[in-house]
Amino acid sequence: MVSVCYPPGVTDMETETIPIAVEACAAAGVPVARPLQWKRTFFLNDCPLFKIMRVAYICQPDPNAPAPLDPNEETAPARGPVEAPDALTGNQDS
């Protein structure tokens, strides 16, 4: 959940609050989010005087986003050991 304070009457929700919510969701641990509006509050919401409305969003992962890489998964194909050339003879037949 993330919240955005905004001034009512002069704010376009789609172009102004949603991009802020996407950034807040990324900071909260949902890197590619599609914020879903949960509720708006006007009274007793801890917003400053000139941004008296607050909208709360649920940070839903975007289903169209690529899956994040698993840090425990190998990204390169596994290869066997590579033998170094023989330093004394210069033989590189390995």
Secondary structure, 3 states (H helix, E strand, C coil): CEEEEECCCCCCHHHHHHHHHHHHHHHCCCCCEEEEEEEEECCCCCCCCCCCEEEEEEEEECCCCCCCCCCCCCCCCCCCCCCCCCCCCCCCCC
